[in-house]
Amino acid sequence: MNNQIKSFLKSEDGAVTVDWVVLTAAVVSLAVVAIFAIQGSTDDVGDGVGTYLTDSTAGSM
C-alpha cells in the first residue's frame, strides 16, 4: 500500500494538464482585457458611421 502511495505522489501525469489550464486562463484573460480596452473606441466609430449614414441622402454618394 505504501508503494502505491509513493508511486502516486511521484507521478507527473497531470502536470501538463495543469500547465495548459493556467496558460489557457491567461490567454482568455488577456483577450477579455483587450476587448474592454477597444470597446469604447469602436462604439465611437460606430456612432460616427451611423450619424454619417443618417445625414446623407441616397444617390448623393
N, C-alpha and C positions, 0 to 999 in steps of 0.2 A: 504494500500500500504506500509506503514511504517513497519507494522508487517511482511510482506513478505520479505522485505529487511533485517530486523533484523534476521529473521529466516535463510535467505540465508547466511548471514555473520557468523552466529554461527554454521552452518552446517560443519561437518568434513568428509563428504563422500569421497572427493577426496584426503584426506591426505595420505591414504595408497598407492594410485597410485603414488603420488609424491615420496614417500619413495622408492618404487620399481624402479622407473626410476633412481633415484640417485644411488641406490645400483647396478643396472644393469650397469650403466655407469662406476662405479668404478671397477667392475669385468672385464668389457671389456677393460678398460684402463690398468689394471694390466696384462691381457693376452697379450695385444699388447707390453707392455714393456718387458715381459718375452720372447716373440718371438724374438724381436730385440736383446735381450741380448744373446740368444743362437744361433742366426743365423750365426754369424761368425765362431763359433766352429764347427757347423755342416757342413759348407762349407769346412772347412779344412779337416774334417774327410772324406767327400765325395771325395775330391780331392785325398786324400791318398789311398782310396779304388780303385778309378779309375786308379791311377798310378800303383798300385799293380796288378790289373787285366790286364792292358795293357802290363806290362812287363812279366807276366807269360805266359807259353805256356799250351795248353790244354793237359791233360794227366799227367802233372807233379805235380798235386796237390794231 
